[in-house]
Amino acid sequence: MTIPGLFQHTPLLISSILTYAAKAHGRRKVVSRLVDEPVFRYTYADWANRTAQAVHALERLGVKSGDRVTSMAWNTHRHLELFYGVPGMGAVLHTANPRLSDEQIVYTVNHAESRVLLFDRTFIPLIERLKPQFTTVTTYVLMAAQDEPGYLNYETLLAAESPAIDWPQIDEYAGAFLCYTSGTTGDPKGVLYNHRGVVLHAMAGGMNSAFGFDAFDVVMPCSSLYHANAWGLPFSAPLCGAAMILPCEKMDGASLHELIDGEGVTFTGGVPTIWTMYLNWLDQNGKKPKDLKTIVIGGSAVPFAMAQAFKDRFGINVRQLWGMTETAPIGVVSTPTPELAALGEQAMNEAIWSRQGRIQFGIELEITDDDGNPLPHDGETSGALKVRGPWVISRYYRKDADCTDADGWFDTGDIATLDENGFMRITDRAKDVIKSGGEWISSIDLENIAVGCPGVKIAAVVGVPHPKWEERPILVIEQHEGVVVSKDEVLHYLASRIVKWWTPDDVVFAPVPLTATGKIDKKVLRVAYQHHLTK
């Protein structure tokens, strides 16, 4: 029989991160670009005060514990205030993804049953267009310095409130954030994060096995705040005392470099396309990042050539992150181990770039066959990737049935390998793997190789029907602006790097469609090219 421990029952709450950061690191900076205003600067202590004012303003608007509040905003200090203020008061912040279709945005806001919607000036036309379809929203607040007729103003509301607050002690299992999947099939599905999961995720993210932050770091999330809580960076950074730089929506090379160099950014992260464009901009302009040490990449596989270029030219470490909305999102992060270091620096980097990452404390991973039987963790055998842990979904919002099996495992839909050291490598999405003449072709591996070809900006591989081989891969390439690449050049580049039967049956040069979260939209490509090899 166990006996109860005698520690205090202190709940793990998101507001406690803010309180701690303001006390322990009150003078650390937050720098925020804005849509149409000058760059805004304040300290963690100032941030805590304004967040308290935001809470009081929302209370005055009638927001109560358990209510849902929607934000439609970029990576700014105002959005960051909502990240702590809304869940801190016991309500739930629904971070709407503005890159979804109109129909999907309306669905998520109505499904969340939000009463208040706060938005950046960018989205006024969108709000005006969709307002008649929002069935539960009664209050609209513009997050800008200048007023706009017909809307409440965030700054005016805050100015009338006190910066003093006694944060409520709510249940750590209470809902905090509502994030919706991008809805590639059917309606988007809601994932309701709780305080306990977000805090544990933040603590894990700050560890050396993941991001490894300290109070000397300057962190710039280029992953959108509306997507899976910007990979937890807005929580891990202040928990470790790192400064934060918020780039709004300005992700072009020149804008990123201005902040990276001007604010001394040491760590940043985002989807691969951002960093491919940034590297290309650095090359074209002969620039070099001054203090940047680490770029973490998620959303899709790290282009090997890009990672090598950042390391060789600038000494910047590129790390992969794998996760999903359903895992809040950290599942694995590709950080070094003594076993890999013993191989030598180049071999270690190649191993890191070719794998999505290694298991983190708090997350369990398993691979199984089609019957659910566990498969060997030998780094070669691939199977359905399953995950469980304190920041992993158990049920989608407003659904009756759990989305896990009897043992609590959530099927990610990915096909992967695991090795004896806890490293995981995605070989494909279950729906994207290509079966050609009885043999499997990894679209992810083929894309990762193809994007290393000079002049290639994005490479996408999909399987399309073939009269003889069932399916064959075609390669869709988007070139860097001002660069011309030929089909022969691409095939020649691939020839020495892949087995012959992986060679794409065709190379198509066209813009590559991306999903609302910046991933390659293979659903669109499969439809567009379904008859490409059978005409």
N, C-alpha and C positions, 0 to 999 in steps of 0.2 A: 504494500500500500504506500502511495506517495503522501508526503506531507506538504502543505502549502509553504512557499517561500515567504520571506518577510520583508521584501522590498516594497517600495511605495507603488501604488497603482496610478502611474502617470501615463495618460494616453499619448500615442504618437500622432501629433497634429501638425499640419502644414504651417499653421501660424507660429509654431515653436521654432521653425527654421528662420522665419523673419525676425522674431524676437531675439534669437541668438545672434544672428548676423548683425543686427543693429547695435547690440551690446558689445560683442567681441570684435567686430570689424566695422564699426560705425563710420569710419572715414574712408572706407574703400569706395571707389567710384562706380557709378552707373552712367554710361554715356549712350544717348539714344538719338538716332536719326528719326526724322518725322516726315510725313507726307509732303507738307508744304510749309514747314516752319524751320527755324534754325535748329541746329543740333542742341539737344537738351542735356544738361549735366547736373547730377546731384549725388549725394552720398547714400550709403545704406541707411544711415539714421534718418535722412530726409525721406527716403523711400518708405520706411516704416511709418513715418508720420502721415504721408500722403495716402498710404494704404488704409490707415485708420480713418482718415477723412472720407475715403471712398466707401468704406463700410457704413459709416453714418449716413452718407448720402443715399446709398441703396436702401437702408432701413427707412429713411424718410420717404422713399418712393414706394414703400410697402413690401419690400422683399423680406421674406421670413425664412427661418430654418427649413430646409427641404425644398425650397423653391428652386427652379432652374432659371439661370440667367445666361443669355447668349452673347458671345463676343464675336465680332467680325472685324478682325484687326490684324495688323502686321506685327513684326518684332519691334515693339516700342516700350518705353517706360510705362505708359498708361496701361498697356495690355499686361505688363508685368504686375502692376498694382492689382489688377483684377485676378491674376493668378493666385494671389495670396488673400486678397480681401474677400472674394466671393466664397471660397471654401472655408476660409477662416471664420466667417459668420454662420457657418452651418448650411449654406446654400450650395448649389452645384453649378459650376461653370461649364457651359456647353460651348466649346471652341469651334465655331462653324468654319468649315473649309470653303473659302470663296471660289476655289477653283473647281468645285463640283458644278454640275449643270444646275440651271434654275430649278428644275423639277426636284433634284436631289437636295438642294439647299432648303427648299420649302418643306420637303419631307422631313429633314432632320430637325428643323426648328419646331415644326408642329409635333413631331414625335417626341421631342424633348419637353414639349408643353411649356416653353419659356414665356415668362411674363414681361421681362425687360430685355431689350436688345441694344448693346453698345457697339459703336462702329466707327472706323476711321473715315475721313472725308472722301477717300478714294471710292467708297462703296455707296455714296449717296444715290447715284443712278440705279444701282442694283437694288437698294432698299426701296426706292420709289417704285420700281418695277414689280417687286415681289410683295410689297406691303399688303395689298388687298388679299393675298393668299395666306398670310400668316394668321392662324385662327386663334392663337392664345396671347400674342404679344400686344400689350396695351401701352407700353412706354418705350420711346426711342431716344437714345442719348448719343449725341455726336461727340466723339473724343477728339477735340481740336481746340485751339485757342480762340478762334473766331467763331461767332455765332452763325447759325444757318436758320433761316425762317422755318418754323414748323417743327423744330427739334429742341429738346433740352440740351444744354451744354455741360459737358463733363467738368470743365474747369470752373464754371460758375457754381455748379453743385458742390464741388470740393471746397471752394473758398468760403462757403457758409458753415463749414463743419469744423469740429475740434480734432486736433491730432492725438488726443488722449484716448486710450481704449483699454478695456479689460477683456481680453480675448476669451470667448466662452469655452468651457471645457466640454467638448462634445465627444461622442462615441468615436473612437479611432476607426471603427468599421463604417462610419457614415460616408455616404457618397460625397465626392469632392469634384471630380471632373467627368464630363461626358464627351467622349471622343467617338466619332463615327468612322467606320471603315469607308474606303473610297467607293464601295458599291459597284465593283466590276461585273458582278452578277446579281441581279435583283436589287432591292432597295438597300441603301447603306444600313449597317447594323451598329447599334450603340454599345459602346464599352464603358461601363461605369466604374471609374477608379475610386478607391477609398483612401482615406488619410493614411492609414497604416501602410498600405502598399506604396504610396507615393514617397513617404518618408524613408522606408526601407530601401526603395529603389534609389533614392537620392544618396543614401549612405553607401550603398554598393557602388554607385556610379563614381563616387569620389575616391574609391580605393585604388591602390596601385595596379591591381589586376584589370581595372577598367580605365578611367580617365586620369587618375592619379593627380588630382588637383592639390594645390596648397595656396597659402595666402599671397604668394608672389605671382600667381598666374593672372592673366587677363583673358577672359573667355568670351568668345563671340559666337553665339548660336546662329548659324545660317540655315539650320533646320527650322521650319516654320513653327511658331508658337502654337498655331492651330492644329498641328499634326503631331499626335502622340506626345503632347507636352514638350515639344522641342527636344525629344530624347532625354528628358530629365535634366538638361543643363541648367534651366532656371532654378533648380532646387539644389543640385550638387555643387554648383559654383558658390552661392552664398553660404552653404553649409561648411565649405572649406575656406571661406574668406577670400575667394578669388573675385576680382573686379569683373564687371559685365559690360560688354559693348553690344548694343542692339542696332542692327543695320536697317531696320524698317523693311521695305521690300526691295531695296537697291542692291542687287546681287551681280551687277556687271563687274568686270575686272577692275576698272578704274575706281569705282566706288568702294569695292572691297579693299583694294590696296591702300586707299586713303585712310581707312579706319585701321587696317592692320598695322601700317607703319606709324600713323599719327598717334594711335592710342597704345601702341606696344602690345598688340595681341600676341599671346603665346599659344593659344589653343582655339581651334575652330572646328566646325563640322557641318556637313550637309551632304546632299546627294551628289553622285559623281559628276553630273553635267556642270555643276557650278565650278568644280575644281579643274575640270578639263578646260573650261573657258578661261579660268583665272591663270592657269599655267600658260595657255596660248597668249594671253594678254602680257604676261611677264616676258615671254620670249620676244614678242613684237615690240615691246617698249624698253627692253634692256633693264628691267627693274629686278630688285631682289628684296624679298621680305626681310625685315630687320630682326625682329625678335620671335617670329613664328617658329614654334618647335614641333607642333603636332597638328595634323588634320585627321579627324575621324570621319569615315565615310560610311553611309548606310543607304538603304533603299535598293541597291543592286550591287553587283560584284565590283570590287576595285579594279579598274584598268591597270594591268601590271606595268605597262610602259609609263603611265602617268606617275604611279607610285615610285618607280625607279628614277624618273626625271626629278621629282621633288627631292628625293634623297641625294642623288648625285650632284645636282646643281646647287641646292640650297641647304642641304643637311636637315631637311624637314622629314619627320617620321610620319608615314601614312598608316593609319590603323583602320581596320574594318570593324563595323558593328552590325550584328544581325539582330533583328527583333521585328515586332509588328505591333499594331495598335493594341492587340489582345495581350501583349506582354509589357506594355507601359513605357518604353518598348524594349529595354535591354534584355537580351537573351545571352549573347556571347559578345566578347570584344577581343580582337586579335592583338594581344600584348605579349611580349617576350617571356620566355621561361629559361632557366639555366640549361635545360636539355636542348633547347633550340640555340641558345648562345654558344654552346659547345661546338656547334656545326660551323661556326664562323659567321661574321656579320652578313655577308651576302646570302649565304644559304639560309640564315635565320630570317632575313627579310623576305626572301622568296617563299619560305614556308608560311610566314605571316600573311603575305599578300594573296596567297593561293587558298587561304582558309578564312571562313567568316569570323572565327575567333574561338576562344576557349571559355569553358563553363565558368560562370560567376557564382559566388556564394548567394544562396537564396533561390537558385534556379536549378532544376533537374532536367536532364535531357535523356531521351531514349529513342532508338530507331527500331522499327518493327517491320515484319513482313505483312503481306496482305491479310493474314489471319490474326494479326495482332501479337505474334510471337516475337520476343526480343531477338535482335540480330547482334553478331559480334562487333565489338568496338575495336576494329583492327585497322581503321583508316581506309579500307578498301570496299567493304561491304556496304551497300547503300540500302536505305529503307525509308519508310514514312517517319518523319521527324515529329516527335511528341514532346510536350513540355508541361511542367507544373511548378508551382511556387507561389509565394505570397503576393506577387504582383502579376499573376496570370489569371485571365478571365475564368469564371466558372459558369456564367450564364450571360447571354446578351440582354441588354436592357429591354424590359417589357416583353420578354419571352418567357414562356412557361417552363420549358425544358432546359436542363443543363446542357452545355456544349462540351462536356468532358465525359470520359468513360467512367466505369465503376471505381477505378483506382485514382481518379482525379487527373488523368492525362488529357491534354488538349492537343488535338491533331492540327498541326500548323499548315498542312497542305504542301509542305516542302519535302523534297527527297534529299537525303543527306547521308554523310558518313560521320562516324565518331571514332576517335582513336584513343589509345590507352592513356594519353596525357590530357584528355578532356577537350581536345580541339575538334571543332565541327566544321564540315565543309558541305555547303549546299551544292548538289549536283544538278538540281533543277526544281521547278515547281511541278507538282504532280500533273497539272494540266498542260504544262509546257514541254515536257520531255518528248523527244521525237523518236518514234520507233520506225526504223527503215529496214525492210527486209529481215525482220527478226532481231536486229541489232539496235541498241539504244545510243542516241546521240545527245549529249548535253548541250542545250542551247546556251546555257550560261558560260560554259567553258569556251565554246566557240566564239561567243560575243567578246569575252575577255581577251582572247587572242587577237581577234579582228580589230579591236579598237586601238591596238598598238601600232597598226599600220599608219605611217606618216600621212597626215592630212585628214584622218578619220576623226570626227567629233563624237558621233554616237553610232554604235553598231547593234543591230537587232536581228535576232535569228528566230524564225518560226518554221514549224513543220507544216507543209501544205500537201494536199492529196497528190499522189503519183500513180499512174496507171499500172506500174509494175511493182514498185517497192513499197506500196501502201502510203508512206510519207517520205518526203525528202526535204532537207533544209534549204531555205533561201535566205540570203543575207541582205538586209536593208541598211543602207549606209547614209548618214547625214554628214556632209563634209564641213570642215571649218570654212568660215566665210573667206572668200577670195582664193580658196585652194581647189584645184581640180585633181581628182584621183580617178584612175581608170579601173575598169573591171579586171583587166590583165594584171595590173599592179597589185590589186588586192589578192587575187588568186595566187600570184607568185609569192607574195608575202606569207600566205597561209600554207603553201605547199610543203615547206620544210618544218612546219610547226604543228601539223595535225596529221592524223592517219588519213589515208587517201579517201576512204569511204565517208569521212566527215565533210569532204569538200562540198560547199553549197552548189546546188544545181544552177543557181543564178545569183548574180549580184545586182541589186537595184539601188539606184541613187535617188533618194527622196527624203523629205522631212520625216523624222521619226516621231510618231505621236507619243505623248507622255500622259500618264494618269494625273489625277488631281494631287497626288503626293510625289510627283516627279519621277515615277518609274515608267519604264517602257510599257506602252499599252499594247500588249500582244493580242488582245481580243480584237482590237481594231485592225491590226495587221493581218491576222488570220482571215478576217472577213474580206479585207481589201485584196488579198492575194490568193484566195481559196481556189481560183481557177487558173492560176499563173502557169502551172506545169501541165494542165490538161486541155489547154486551148487547141 
